[in-house]
Amino acid sequence: MIPIHNIYYMLAYAFRVLNKKGYRGIETEEFQNVAELCTAILTKGLSRQLKRGLGKEYICETEALSSPRGKIDVTASIKDLNMVKTQLVCIYDEFSVNSYMNSIIKSTLELLLKSKISPSRKKEIKKQLVFFGEVDTIDVHTINWSLRFNRNNQDYKMLISVCHLVIKGLLQTNPDGSAKLRDFLDDQQMHHLYEKFILEYYNTEYRYLKVKAAASMMDWQVDDGFRDLLPKMKTDITLTCGERTLIIDAKYYERNLREQFGKVSIPTGNLYQIFTYVKTKENELVEVPHKKVAGMLLYAQTEEDGEFNNEYQMMENPICVRTLDLSGNFQKIRDQLDEIAEHYLGVKLALGARV
């Protein structure tokens, strides 16, 4: 079981805004479950947003009016006999707080209000919901998460990310159609968080490393350039320092090892995948002298499978299969990640350099 505070620290790296002064107090709070943690982050961020005012956007409205406004829908006006009532159906843009993003936040707050969180946190949610009186609620199961952020709504990015975490990671639908929030994130959302945390840890703490974002693309190294129908290769994390490169494939499963015919082993597909990534990267760097490319399957440690840390030499490339223990003090998690950087990239975090 991952302690709630470790999930907070992982979120703090994944959402860098949590490291800002206004959020630091969350670190010392106590949480019964992840829903409480998400509530604390969301209400803290929303409190900062409300001081600046809820974001507004132009909403298209259609309404029968006595005084013309915007565009007149003549067909609708005649069809509905509004002209007899001296009214016209008008289509106009209203600059309103009833935006899609505000609707997502309001719907998430109302969902958290029904979860197992402390009365004091529910009281804070109710205070903030007063400011959403003109905002519509929406069905959380049909939310379109493909949203665009710009400099005008950039402050909403973290708020919407927390809403996504709550709805996709905690919401559980019962057989009778009712919904409730789990105490902990489901494996799919934890996998995304785990991967993002590792990436942003190295991006934040080792700024002199070249860190490639998750899902960076690699091309198959084919002899004739013909790649039709070949699947895309998406590496999780690629770290580079000088001539050394480490490709990390982050894995978060309920069980890390597989048993077949009485023999316990790493899932075959995972090993083939990381080996292919490493050899492809090595071919990409064919012009780089003294290049050293290593690969790592970094599993989140489970109680069932315990700790393992094995390194194999495969066609002159180190391939490591190891676990990251997320259950202890967060400093131990940092120590494990630092040891990986030192061993495979030859870099060491300077004393006092941690962000």
BALOBA-1460 file (C-alpha; in Angstrom, 3 decimals):
// residues 355
<rec num="1" residu="m" x="0.000" y="0.000" z="0.000"/>
<rec num="2" residu="i" x="1.361" y="3.408" z="-1.000"/>
<rec num="3" residu="p" x="1.064" y="5.997" z="1.808"/>
<rec num="4" residu="i" x="-1.191" y="8.940" z="0.927"/>
<rec num="5" residu="h" x="1.628" y="11.410" z="1.510"/>
<rec num="6" residu="n" x="3.804" y="9.613" z="-1.042"/>
<rec num="7" residu="i" x="1.013" y="10.054" z="-3.581"/>
<rec num="8" residu="y" x="1.018" y="13.761" z="-2.698"/>
<rec num="9" residu="y" x="4.776" y="13.987" z="-3.351"/>
<rec num="10" residu="m" x="4.343" y="12.140" z="-6.638"/>
<rec num="11" residu="l" x="1.620" y="14.608" z="-7.610"/>
<rec num="12" residu="a" x="3.866" y="17.488" z="-6.542"/>
<rec num="13" residu="y" x="6.426" y="16.407" z="-9.149"/>
<rec num="14" residu="a" x="3.793" y="15.579" z="-11.784"/>
<rec num="15" residu="f" x="2.010" y="18.921" z="-11.206"/>
<rec num="16" residu="r" x="4.928" y="21.271" z="-10.596"/>
<rec num="17" residu="v" x="2.573" y="24.029" z="-9.458"/>
<rec num="18" residu="l" x="2.154" y="22.166" z="-6.135"/>
<rec num="19" residu="n" x="5.699" y="23.180" z="-5.226"/>
<rec num="20" residu="k" x="4.658" y="26.833" z="-5.149"/>
<rec num="21" residu="k" x="4.275" y="28.622" z="-1.841"/>
<rec num="22" residu="g" x="0.472" y="28.609" z="-1.828"/>
<rec num="23" residu="y" x="0.330" y="24.801" z="-1.793"/>
<rec num="24" residu="r" x="3.114" y="23.990" z="0.670"/>
<rec num="25" residu="g" x="0.706" y="23.677" z="3.628"/>
<rec num="26" residu="i" x="-0.891" y="20.570" z="2.082"/>
<rec num="27" residu="e" x="2.296" y="18.625" z="2.780"/>
<rec num="28" residu="t" x="1.698" y="18.722" z="6.553"/>
<rec num="29" residu="e" x="-2.023" y="17.830" z="6.454"/>
<rec num="30" residu="e" x="-3.464" y="14.408" z="7.266"/>
<rec num="31" residu="f" x="-5.620" y="12.519" z="4.770"/>
<rec num="32" residu="q" x="-7.953" y="9.547" z="5.197"/>
<rec num="33" residu="n" x="-7.853" y="8.635" z="1.506"/>
<rec num="34" residu="v" x="-6.911" y="9.935" z="-1.938"/>
<rec num="35" residu="a" x="-10.293" y="11.674" z="-2.303"/>
<rec num="36" residu="e" x="-9.357" y="13.875" z="0.680"/>
<rec num="37" residu="l" x="-5.963" y="14.601" z="-0.842"/>
<rec num="38" residu="c" x="-7.552" y="15.583" z="-4.167"/>
<rec num="39" residu="t" x="-10.101" y="17.708" z="-2.308"/>
<rec num="40" residu="a" x="-7.322" y="19.567" z="-0.483"/>
<rec num="41" residu="i" x="-5.402" y="20.249" z="-3.716"/>
<rec num="42" residu="l" x="-8.507" y="21.254" z="-5.678"/>
<rec num="43" residu="t" x="-9.959" y="23.571" z="-3.024"/>
<rec num="44" residu="k" x="-6.556" y="25.182" z="-2.400"/>
<rec num="45" residu="g" x="-6.066" y="25.843" z="-6.113"/>
<rec num="46" residu="l" x="-9.645" y="26.989" z="-6.541"/>
<rec num="47" residu="s" x="-9.309" y="29.387" z="-3.615"/>
<rec num="48" residu="r" x="-6.415" y="31.065" z="-5.445"/>
<rec num="49" residu="q" x="-8.443" y="31.159" z="-8.655"/>
<rec num="50" residu="l" x="-11.525" y="32.665" z="-6.977"/>
<rec num="51" residu="k" x="-9.428" y="35.591" z="-5.736"/>
<rec num="52" residu="r" x="-8.755" y="36.408" z="-9.388"/>
<rec num="53" residu="g" x="-12.285" y="35.480" z="-10.430"/>
<rec num="54" residu="l" x="-13.638" y="32.476" z="-12.308"/>
<rec num="55" residu="g" x="-12.523" y="32.293" z="-15.897"/>
<rec num="56" residu="k" x="-15.051" y="33.435" z="-18.483"/>
<rec num="57" residu="e" x="-15.559" y="32.598" z="-22.124"/>
<rec num="58" residu="y" x="-18.048" y="33.443" z="-24.858"/>
<rec num="59" residu="i" x="-20.994" y="31.038" z="-24.791"/>
<rec num="60" residu="c" x="-23.378" y="30.806" z="-27.746"/>
<rec num="61" residu="e" x="-26.950" y="31.470" z="-26.573"/>
<rec num="62" residu="t" x="-30.230" y="31.088" z="-28.466"/>
<rec num="63" residu="e" x="-33.206" y="32.942" z="-27.007"/>
<rec num="64" residu="a" x="-36.506" y="34.591" z="-27.991"/>
<rec num="65" residu="l" x="-36.090" y="38.325" z="-27.300"/>
<rec num="66" residu="s" x="-38.232" y="41.428" z="-27.695"/>
<rec num="67" residu="s" x="-35.189" y="43.473" z="-28.721"/>
<rec num="68" residu="p" x="-32.949" y="42.057" z="-31.474"/>
<rec num="69" residu="r" x="-29.487" y="40.946" z="-30.373"/>
<rec num="70" residu="g" x="-26.756" y="39.228" z="-32.366"/>
<rec num="71" residu="k" x="-28.025" y="37.206" z="-35.341"/>
<rec num="72" residu="i" x="-31.742" y="36.673" z="-35.948"/>
<rec num="73" residu="d" x="-32.850" y="33.126" z="-36.720"/>
<rec num="74" residu="v" x="-35.747" y="33.967" z="-39.064"/>
<rec num="75" residu="t" x="-36.761" y="30.333" z="-39.661"/>
<rec num="76" residu="a" x="-36.993" y="29.566" z="-35.943"/>
<rec num="77" residu="s" x="-38.843" y="32.833" z="-35.286"/>
<rec num="78" residu="i" x="-41.543" y="32.001" z="-37.858"/>
<rec num="79" residu="k" x="-41.775" y="28.330" z="-36.860"/>
<rec num="80" residu="d" x="-42.299" y="29.086" z="-33.186"/>
<rec num="81" residu="l" x="-44.749" y="31.941" z="-33.961"/>
<rec num="82" residu="n" x="-42.571" y="34.265" z="-31.930"/>
<rec num="83" residu="m" x="-43.097" y="37.089" z="-34.434"/>
<rec num="84" residu="v" x="-46.775" y="37.166" z="-33.436"/>
<rec num="85" residu="k" x="-45.603" y="37.753" z="-29.861"/>
<rec num="86" residu="t" x="-43.287" y="40.509" z="-31.168"/>
<rec num="87" residu="q" x="-40.297" y="38.367" z="-30.294"/>
<rec num="88" residu="l" x="-37.429" y="37.164" z="-32.433"/>
<rec num="89" residu="v" x="-35.212" y="34.130" z="-31.913"/>
<rec num="90" residu="c" x="-31.729" y="35.567" z="-31.586"/>
<rec num="91" residu="i" x="-28.338" y="33.870" z="-31.559"/>
<rec num="92" residu="y" x="-25.681" y="35.772" z="-29.647"/>
<rec num="93" residu="d" x="-22.475" y="35.289" z="-27.673"/>
<rec num="94" residu="e" x="-22.573" y="35.826" z="-23.918"/>
<rec num="95" residu="f" x="-19.335" y="36.388" z="-21.978"/>
<rec num="96" residu="s" x="-20.088" y="34.045" z="-19.097"/>
<rec num="97" residu="v" x="-18.602" y="31.985" z="-16.248"/>
<rec num="98" residu="n" x="-20.750" y="29.078" z="-17.485"/>
<rec num="99" residu="s" x="-17.782" y="27.603" z="-19.343"/>
<rec num="100" residu="y" x="-17.043" y="23.926" z="-19.954"/>
<rec num="101" residu="m" x="-14.032" y="23.946" z="-17.639"/>
<rec num="102" residu="n" x="-16.011" y="25.541" z="-14.817"/>
<rec num="103" residu="s" x="-18.720" y="22.911" z="-15.346"/>
<rec num="104" residu="i" x="-16.107" y="20.153" z="-14.967"/>
<rec num="105" residu="i" x="-14.854" y="21.688" z="-11.724"/>
<rec num="106" residu="k" x="-18.374" y="22.180" z="-10.302"/>
<rec num="107" residu="s" x="-19.375" y="18.598" z="-11.161"/>
<rec num="108" residu="t" x="-16.190" y="17.265" z="-9.539"/>
<rec num="109" residu="l" x="-16.771" y="19.294" z="-6.377"/>
<rec num="110" residu="e" x="-20.308" y="17.921" z="-6.097"/>
<rec num="111" residu="l" x="-18.927" y="14.410" z="-6.548"/>
<rec num="112" residu="l" x="-16.338" y="14.947" z="-3.799"/>
<rec num="113" residu="l" x="-19.080" y="16.305" z="-1.553"/>
<rec num="114" residu="k" x="-20.653" y="12.816" z="-1.569"/>
<rec num="115" residu="s" x="-17.373" y="11.008" z="-0.807"/>
<rec num="116" residu="k" x="-15.818" y="9.876" z="2.472"/>
<rec num="117" residu="i" x="-14.034" y="13.087" z="3.429"/>
<rec num="118" residu="s" x="-14.013" y="15.054" z="6.666"/>
<rec num="119" residu="p" x="-16.840" y="17.525" z="7.512"/>
<rec num="120" residu="s" x="-14.385" y="20.433" z="7.440"/>
<rec num="121" residu="r" x="-13.428" y="19.658" z="3.834"/>
<rec num="122" residu="k" x="-17.094" y="19.316" z="2.861"/>
<rec num="123" residu="k" x="-17.729" y="22.712" z="4.441"/>
<rec num="124" residu="e" x="-14.952" y="24.228" z="2.307"/>
<rec num="125" residu="i" x="-16.456" y="22.701" z="-0.850"/>
<rec num="126" residu="k" x="-19.900" y="24.137" z="-0.040"/>
<rec num="127" residu="k" x="-18.376" y="27.611" z="0.464"/>
<rec num="128" residu="q" x="-16.755" y="27.437" z="-2.961"/>
<rec num="129" residu="l" x="-19.819" y="26.058" z="-4.729"/>
<rec num="130" residu="v" x="-21.616" y="29.348" z="-3.922"/>
<rec num="131" residu="f" x="-19.453" y="30.971" z="-6.632"/>
<rec num="132" residu="f" x="-20.671" y="28.415" z="-9.203"/>
<rec num="133" residu="g" x="-24.351" y="29.383" z="-9.061"/>
<rec num="134" residu="e" x="-24.427" y="30.358" z="-12.765"/>
<rec num="135" residu="v" x="-22.448" y="27.297" z="-13.851"/>
<rec num="136" residu="d" x="-24.173" y="24.169" z="-15.181"/>
<rec num="137" residu="t" x="-23.324" y="20.681" z="-13.955"/>
<rec num="138" residu="i" x="-22.567" y="17.987" z="-16.522"/>
<rec num="139" residu="d" x="-22.567" y="14.203" z="-16.670"/>
<rec num="140" residu="v" x="-19.058" y="13.248" z="-15.526"/>
<rec num="141" residu="h" x="-19.172" y="10.071" z="-17.629"/>
<rec num="142" residu="t" x="-19.423" y="12.049" z="-20.874"/>
<rec num="143" residu="i" x="-16.776" y="14.731" z="-20.281"/>
<rec num="144" residu="n" x="-14.567" y="15.508" z="-23.265"/>
<rec num="145" residu="w" x="-11.089" y="15.822" z="-21.773"/>
<rec num="146" residu="s" x="-9.503" y="17.052" z="-25.009"/>
<rec num="147" residu="l" x="-9.266" y="20.647" z="-23.830"/>
<rec num="148" residu="r" x="-7.032" y="23.409" z="-25.114"/>
<rec num="149" residu="f" x="-5.099" y="25.575" z="-22.699"/>
<rec num="150" residu="n" x="-3.637" y="28.964" z="-23.518"/>
<rec num="151" residu="r" x="-2.191" y="31.861" z="-21.557"/>
<rec num="152" residu="n" x="-5.702" y="33.017" z="-20.645"/>
<rec num="153" residu="n" x="-6.721" y="29.740" z="-18.986"/>
<rec num="154" residu="q" x="-3.325" y="28.238" z="-18.083"/>
<rec num="155" residu="d" x="-4.186" y="28.427" z="-14.365"/>
<rec num="156" residu="y" x="-6.972" y="25.920" z="-15.021"/>
<rec num="157" residu="k" x="-4.603" y="23.201" z="-16.255"/>
<rec num="158" residu="m" x="-3.784" y="21.837" z="-12.807"/>
<rec num="159" residu="l" x="-7.411" y="22.163" z="-11.607"/>
<rec num="160" residu="i" x="-8.694" y="20.186" z="-14.578"/>
<rec num="161" residu="s" x="-5.910" y="17.605" z="-14.109"/>
<rec num="162" residu="v" x="-7.068" y="16.984" z="-10.530"/>
<rec num="163" residu="c" x="-10.679" y="16.690" z="-11.736"/>
<rec num="164" residu="h" x="-9.541" y="14.123" z="-14.307"/>
<rec num="165" residu="l" x="-7.694" y="12.207" z="-11.598"/>
<rec num="166" residu="v" x="-10.817" y="12.111" z="-9.397"/>
<rec num="167" residu="i" x="-13.258" y="11.120" z="-12.142"/>
<rec num="168" residu="k" x="-11.046" y="8.670" z="-14.024"/>
<rec num="169" residu="g" x="-9.099" y="7.290" z="-11.078"/>
<rec num="170" residu="l" x="-11.552" y="7.244" z="-8.171"/>
<rec num="171" residu="l" x="-15.071" y="7.084" z="-9.618"/>
<rec num="172" residu="q" x="-16.588" y="3.626" z="-9.451"/>
<rec num="173" residu="t" x="-20.005" y="2.711" z="-10.833"/>
<rec num="174" residu="n" x="-21.942" y="0.109" z="-8.868"/>
<rec num="175" residu="p" x="-24.105" y="-2.620" z="-10.498"/>
<rec num="176" residu="d" x="-27.268" y="-0.699" z="-9.545"/>
<rec num="177" residu="g" x="-26.049" y="2.330" z="-11.498"/>
<rec num="178" residu="s" x="-25.075" y="4.414" z="-8.467"/>
<rec num="179" residu="a" x="-21.585" y="5.837" z="-8.189"/>
<rec num="180" residu="k" x="-19.074" y="6.188" z="-5.383"/>
<rec num="181" residu="l" x="-15.436" y="7.179" z="-4.997"/>
<rec num="182" residu="r" x="-12.758" y="4.626" z="-4.172"/>
<rec num="183" residu="d" x="-10.284" y="5.250" z="-1.371"/>
<rec num="184" residu="f" x="-7.338" y="4.789" z="-3.750"/>
<rec num="185" residu="l" x="-6.622" y="5.397" z="-7.437"/>
<rec num="186" residu="d" x="-7.180" y="2.565" z="-9.885"/>
<rec num="187" residu="d" x="-4.153" y="0.899" z="-11.493"/>
<rec num="188" residu="q" x="-4.489" y="2.700" z="-14.815"/>
<rec num="189" residu="q" x="-4.366" y="6.173" z="-13.279"/>
<rec num="190" residu="m" x="-1.611" y="5.114" z="-10.872"/>
<rec num="191" residu="h" x="0.397" y="3.889" z="-13.855"/>
<rec num="192" residu="h" x="0.090" y="7.313" z="-15.526"/>
<rec num="193" residu="l" x="1.014" y="9.077" z="-12.279"/>
<rec num="194" residu="y" x="3.938" y="6.714" z="-11.621"/>
<rec num="195" residu="e" x="5.359" y="7.282" z="-15.105"/>
<rec num="196" residu="k" x="4.848" y="11.056" z="-14.952"/>
<rec num="197" residu="f" x="6.404" y="11.236" z="-11.477"/>
<rec num="198" residu="i" x="9.631" y="9.471" z="-12.549"/>
<rec num="199" residu="l" x="9.926" y="11.650" z="-15.636"/>
<rec num="200" residu="e" x="9.389" y="14.900" z="-13.749"/>
<rec num="201" residu="y" x="11.665" y="13.835" z="-10.884"/>
<rec num="202" residu="y" x="14.644" y="13.630" z="-13.235"/>
<rec num="203" residu="n" x="13.468" y="16.697" z="-15.140"/>
<rec num="204" residu="t" x="13.336" y="18.721" z="-11.910"/>
<rec num="205" residu="e" x="16.254" y="17.406" z="-9.873"/>
<rec num="206" residu="y" x="18.733" y="16.744" z="-12.713"/>
<rec num="207" residu="r" x="18.398" y="19.785" z="-14.902"/>
<rec num="208" residu="y" x="21.718" y="19.114" z="-16.637"/>
<rec num="209" residu="l" x="20.380" y="15.787" z="-17.951"/>
<rec num="210" residu="k" x="18.633" y="15.630" z="-21.307"/>
<rec num="211" residu="v" x="15.213" y="14.255" z="-20.384"/>
<rec num="212" residu="k" x="12.819" y="13.199" z="-23.134"/>
<rec num="213" residu="a" x="9.149" y="13.349" z="-22.321"/>
<rec num="214" residu="a" x="6.987" y="10.269" z="-21.946"/>
<rec num="215" residu="a" x="5.680" y="8.740" z="-25.157"/>
<rec num="216" residu="s" x="8.560" y="10.156" z="-27.223"/>
<rec num="217" residu="m" x="8.648" y="8.458" z="-30.602"/>
<rec num="218" residu="m" x="11.394" y="6.232" z="-31.978"/>
<rec num="219" residu="d" x="11.660" y="5.068" z="-35.589"/>
<rec num="220" residu="w" x="12.390" y="1.492" z="-36.544"/>
<rec num="221" residu="q" x="15.906" y="1.242" z="-37.958"/>
<rec num="222" residu="v" x="15.098" y="-0.414" z="-41.286"/>
<rec num="223" residu="d" x="17.667" y="-0.967" z="-44.026"/>
<rec num="224" residu="d" x="15.630" y="0.396" z="-46.955"/>
<rec num="225" residu="g" x="13.618" y="3.131" z="-45.196"/>
<rec num="226" residu="f" x="10.309" y="1.294" z="-45.755"/>
<rec num="227" residu="r" x="8.203" y="1.514" z="-42.535"/>
<rec num="228" residu="d" x="4.606" y="1.034" z="-43.783"/>
<rec num="229" residu="l" x="2.391" y="-0.820" z="-41.261"/>
<rec num="230" residu="l" x="5.122" y="-0.883" z="-38.609"/>
<rec num="231" residu="p" x="3.752" y="0.185" z="-35.191"/>
<rec num="232" residu="k" x="5.090" y="3.310" z="-33.509"/>
<rec num="233" residu="m" x="7.590" y="2.811" z="-30.709"/>
<rec num="234" residu="k" x="6.832" y="5.028" z="-27.712"/>
<rec num="235" residu="t" x="9.401" y="5.080" z="-24.948"/>
<rec num="236" residu="d" x="8.358" y="6.188" z="-21.461"/>
<rec num="237" residu="i" x="11.485" y="8.051" z="-20.310"/>
<rec num="238" residu="t" x="14.828" y="8.609" z="-22.024"/>
<rec num="239" residu="l" x="17.706" y="10.114" z="-20.016"/>
<rec num="240" residu="t" x="20.942" y="11.225" z="-21.662"/>
<rec num="241" residu="c" x="24.201" y="12.544" z="-20.214"/>
<rec num="242" residu="g" x="27.079" y="12.857" z="-22.668"/>
<rec num="243" residu="e" x="27.615" y="9.522" z="-24.390"/>
<rec num="244" residu="r" x="25.427" y="7.636" z="-21.895"/>
<rec num="245" residu="t" x="21.710" y="6.982" z="-22.465"/>
<rec num="246" residu="l" x="19.235" y="5.208" z="-20.209"/>
<rec num="247" residu="i" x="15.767" y="4.240" z="-21.446"/>
<rec num="248" residu="i" x="13.323" y="3.602" z="-18.587"/>
<rec num="249" residu="d" x="10.044" y="1.775" z="-19.146"/>
<rec num="250" residu="a" x="7.909" y="2.415" z="-16.040"/>
<rec num="251" residu="k" x="5.545" y="-0.423" z="-15.094"/>
<rec num="252" residu="y" x="2.755" y="-0.311" z="-12.524"/>
<rec num="253" residu="y" x="0.928" y="-3.621" z="-12.084"/>
<rec num="254" residu="e" x="-0.951" y="-5.467" z="-9.379"/>
<rec num="255" residu="r" x="1.488" y="-8.340" z="-9.992"/>
<rec num="256" residu="n" x="4.888" y="-7.759" z="-11.605"/>
<rec num="257" residu="l" x="5.985" y="-11.357" z="-12.210"/>
<rec num="258" residu="r" x="4.249" y="-14.140" z="-14.112"/>
<rec num="259" residu="e" x="4.207" y="-17.829" z="-13.252"/>
<rec num="260" residu="q" x="4.078" y="-20.497" z="-15.936"/>
<rec num="261" residu="f" x="4.775" y="-24.181" z="-15.525"/>
<rec num="262" residu="g" x="5.972" y="-23.521" z="-12.001"/>
<rec num="263" residu="k" x="8.572" y="-20.950" z="-13.076"/>
<rec num="264" residu="v" x="8.351" y="-17.274" z="-12.083"/>
<rec num="265" residu="s" x="9.630" y="-14.752" z="-14.630"/>
<rec num="266" residu="i" x="9.352" y="-11.237" z="-15.994"/>
<rec num="267" residu="p" x="6.551" y="-10.809" z="-18.580"/>
<rec num="268" residu="t" x="8.113" y="-11.725" z="-21.919"/>
<rec num="269" residu="g" x="6.585" y="-8.819" z="-23.814"/>
<rec num="270" residu="n" x="8.072" y="-6.259" z="-21.415"/>
<rec num="271" residu="l" x="11.579" y="-7.636" z="-21.866"/>
<rec num="272" residu="y" x="11.316" y="-7.793" z="-25.655"/>
<rec num="273" residu="q" x="9.997" y="-4.231" z="-25.660"/>
<rec num="274" residu="i" x="12.824" y="-2.656" z="-23.669"/>
<rec num="275" residu="f" x="15.456" y="-4.651" z="-25.586"/>
<rec num="276" residu="t" x="14.019" y="-3.376" z="-28.892"/>
<rec num="277" residu="y" x="14.054" y="0.206" z="-27.593"/>
<rec num="278" residu="v" x="17.703" y="-0.089" z="-26.568"/>
<rec num="279" residu="k" x="18.959" y="-1.616" z="-29.835"/>
<rec num="280" residu="t" x="16.955" y="0.895" z="-31.886"/>
<rec num="281" residu="k" x="18.410" y="3.798" z="-29.905"/>
<rec num="282" residu="e" x="21.897" y="2.364" z="-30.295"/>
<rec num="283" residu="n" x="21.463" y="2.277" z="-34.065"/>
<rec num="284" residu="e" x="20.206" y="5.871" z="-34.009"/>
<rec num="285" residu="l" x="23.453" y="6.903" z="-32.295"/>
<rec num="286" residu="v" x="25.689" y="4.989" z="-34.689"/>
<rec num="287" residu="e" x="27.764" y="8.139" z="-35.367"/>
<rec num="288" residu="v" x="28.334" y="8.864" z="-31.647"/>
<rec num="289" residu="p" x="31.679" y="7.491" z="-30.444"/>
<rec num="290" residu="h" x="31.864" y="5.563" z="-27.140"/>
<rec num="291" residu="k" x="28.078" y="5.530" z="-26.837"/>
<rec num="292" residu="k" x="26.586" y="3.494" z="-23.996"/>
<rec num="293" residu="v" x="22.880" y="2.676" z="-24.153"/>
<rec num="294" residu="a" x="21.161" y="0.866" z="-21.286"/>
<rec num="295" residu="g" x="17.555" y="-0.096" z="-20.669"/>
<rec num="296" residu="m" x="15.513" y="-0.531" z="-17.514"/>
<rec num="297" residu="l" x="12.158" y="-2.029" z="-16.639"/>
<rec num="298" residu="l" x="11.279" y="-0.127" z="-13.478"/>
<rec num="299" residu="y" x="8.381" y="-1.845" z="-11.709"/>
<rec num="300" residu="a" x="6.494" y="-0.359" z="-8.780"/>
<rec num="301" residu="q" x="7.222" y="-2.843" z="-6.000"/>
<rec num="302" residu="t" x="4.337" y="-5.027" z="-4.800"/>
<rec num="303" residu="e" x="3.878" y="-6.996" z="-1.592"/>
<rec num="304" residu="e" x="3.291" y="-10.233" z="-3.515"/>
<rec num="305" residu="d" x="6.443" y="-10.131" z="-5.666"/>
<rec num="306" residu="g" x="8.697" y="-8.150" z="-3.331"/>
<rec num="307" residu="e" x="11.976" y="-6.512" z="-4.316"/>
<rec num="308" residu="f" x="14.223" y="-7.568" z="-7.188"/>
<rec num="309" residu="n" x="17.140" y="-5.893" z="-8.930"/>
<rec num="310" residu="n" x="18.741" y="-7.863" z="-11.758"/>
<rec num="311" residu="e" x="20.993" y="-6.673" z="-14.559"/>
<rec num="312" residu="y" x="21.594" y="-8.645" z="-17.733"/>
<rec num="313" residu="q" x="24.144" y="-8.060" z="-20.497"/>
<rec num="314" residu="m" x="22.296" y="-8.536" z="-23.780"/>
<rec num="315" residu="m" x="24.345" y="-8.119" z="-26.959"/>
<rec num="316" residu="e" x="26.685" y="-5.737" z="-25.094"/>
<rec num="317" residu="n" x="23.865" y="-3.604" z="-23.620"/>
<rec num="318" residu="p" x="22.950" y="-3.559" z="-19.918"/>
<rec num="319" residu="i" x="19.266" y="-4.380" z="-19.386"/>
<rec num="320" residu="c" x="18.120" y="-3.875" z="-15.802"/>
<rec num="321" residu="v" x="14.929" y="-5.232" z="-14.279"/>
<rec num="322" residu="r" x="14.236" y="-3.761" z="-10.866"/>
<rec num="323" residu="t" x="11.605" y="-2.441" z="-8.495"/>
<rec num="324" residu="l" x="10.974" y="0.970" z="-6.974"/>
<rec num="325" residu="d" x="9.648" y="0.741" z="-3.417"/>
<rec num="326" residu="l" x="6.915" y="3.364" z="-2.981"/>
<rec num="327" residu="s" x="5.775" y="2.187" z="0.459"/>
<rec num="328" residu="g" x="8.386" y="3.770" z="2.733"/>
<rec num="329" residu="n" x="9.599" y="7.256" z="3.567"/>
<rec num="330" residu="f" x="9.641" y="9.436" z="0.461"/>
<rec num="331" residu="q" x="13.340" y="10.187" z="0.970"/>
<rec num="332" residu="k" x="14.037" y="6.497" z="0.308"/>
<rec num="333" residu="i" x="12.194" y="6.786" z="-3.000"/>
<rec num="334" residu="r" x="14.415" y="9.708" z="-3.930"/>
<rec num="335" residu="d" x="17.505" y="7.738" z="-2.898"/>
<rec num="336" residu="q" x="16.521" y="4.870" z="-5.200"/>
<rec num="337" residu="l" x="16.047" y="7.206" z="-8.179"/>
<rec num="338" residu="d" x="19.317" y="8.997" z="-7.406"/>
<rec num="339" residu="e" x="21.170" y="5.671" z="-7.295"/>
<rec num="340" residu="i" x="19.834" y="4.793" z="-10.757"/>
<rec num="341" residu="a" x="21.086" y="8.105" z="-12.199"/>
<rec num="342" residu="e" x="24.510" y="7.661" z="-10.617"/>
<rec num="343" residu="h" x="24.944" y="4.038" z="-11.692"/>
<rec num="344" residu="y" x="23.768" y="4.305" z="-15.301"/>
<rec num="345" residu="l" x="24.514" y="7.920" z="-16.215"/>
<rec num="346" residu="g" x="27.452" y="8.676" z="-13.967"/>
<rec num="347" residu="v" x="25.754" y="11.688" z="-12.399"/>
<rec num="348" residu="k" x="25.326" y="12.402" z="-8.732"/>
<rec num="349" residu="l" x="22.948" y="14.888" z="-7.129"/>
<rec num="350" residu="a" x="25.041" y="17.545" z="-5.419"/>
<rec num="351" residu="l" x="24.446" y="18.042" z="-1.689"/>
<rec num="352" residu="g" x="21.768" y="20.684" z="-1.168"/>
<rec num="353" residu="a" x="20.893" y="20.742" z="-4.878"/>
<rec num="354" residu="r" x="17.442" y="19.230" z="-4.501"/>
<rec num="355" residu="v" x="14.613" y="21.481" z="-5.633"/>
